[in-house]
């Protein structure tokens, strides 16, 4: 359809990873988030990301999708999830949890058989290499990596940490530091949003109405906050 993403327009913040797909190429994850986001149906929930469900505030915003279409999309998503579980016939330790070293796309597990033979062979493959239409480009990594060998290597890596408490503690500290940095960024956005909704807004029947202004609908930049707050 040629519709640019937020990354194409330079609207992403917080050090987002480099985009894998080409211009106007939307990932399945991004589309899924849009389909389940009630904001597009006219209700934005302030405070939803802070984990305090009791203090979430429903904010009325302009709807671009009618309620019936949104409801049918949720029903379709539920059905797709049910079908996906049925289609997962083979277990893969790291399927969709690992990325291609050549292009960064996710890898998935596949299992093949030969006619007249009971044996089955499982592999990990690069999604972009084997399904280029879904990624708006291809990848030269056409190899198939035996799942048995890959899984064994992963388990060996896990055991090396479990057998070395010092090494495990060091990596856990590094992981926690990374999580803390991400949390600080999210908290800063939460604080700014809290100031945002207590600014030049009106409230009717339990709904907050956003004022008119440029940039609404995406993560606001400094200029948008200055406009709304009357700076």
Buried (B, 14 or more C-beta within 10 A) or exposed (E): EEEEBBBBEEBBEEEEEEBBBEEEBBBEEBEEEEBEBBBBBBBBBBBBEBEEEEEEBBBBBEBEBEEEEBEEBEEEEEEEEEEEEEEEEEEBBBBEEBBBEBBBBBBBBBEEEEEEEEEEEBBBBBBBBBBBEEBBEBBEBEEBBEBEEBBEEBEEEEEEBEEEEEEEEEEEEEEEEEEEEEEEEEEEBBEBBBEBBEBEEEEEEEBBEBEEBEBBEEBBEEEBBEBBEEE
